[in-house]
Amino acid sequence: MVLTGFEKFPSDNTDLKVENFIAGWTYILGTSLKEYLEIS
């Protein structure tokens, strides 16, 4: 996965750190989506 465009976000906003995006997408794709598909 290649992450681009982060340089456009304000650098002083800690909520928008690259690490947070990676953690969020990892959770969505690795846990949330898997659980949703198992239930469906």
C-alpha positions as CSV (number, residue, x, y, z in Angstrom):
1,M,0.0,0.0,0.0
2,V,1.3,3.4,-0.9
3,L,0.1,6.4,1.2
4,T,0.2,9.8,-0.6
5,G,-1.3,13.2,0.1
6,F,-0.4,13.4,3.8
7,E,1.7,16.5,3.2
8,K,-1.5,18.4,2.5
9,F,-2.8,17.9,6.1
10,P,-1.8,20.3,8.9
11,S,1.3,18.9,10.6
12,D,0.2,20.2,14.0
13,N,-3.0,18.0,14.1
14,T,-1.9,14.8,15.8
15,D,-5.2,13.0,14.9
16,L,-4.0,13.0,11.2
17,K,-0.7,11.3,11.8
18,V,0.2,8.6,9.2
19,E,0.4,6.0,12.0
20,N,-3.3,6.7,12.8
21,F,-4.4,6.2,9.2
22,I,-2.4,2.9,9.0
23,A,-3.9,1.7,12.3
24,G,-7.4,2.6,11.2
25,W,-7.2,0.9,7.8
26,T,-5.5,-2.1,9.3
27,Y,-8.4,-2.5,11.7
28,I,-11.0,-1.9,9.1
29,L,-9.6,-4.4,6.6
30,G,-8.2,-6.9,9.1
31,T,-10.9,-7.1,11.7
32,S,-14.0,-5.1,11.0
33,L,-14.5,-6.3,7.4
34,K,-13.7,-9.9,8.3
35,E,-16.3,-9.9,11.1
36,Y,-18.9,-8.3,8.8
37,L,-18.3,-10.8,6.0
38,E,-18.5,-13.8,8.5
39,I,-21.9,-12.5,9.8
40,S,-23.3,-11.8,6.3
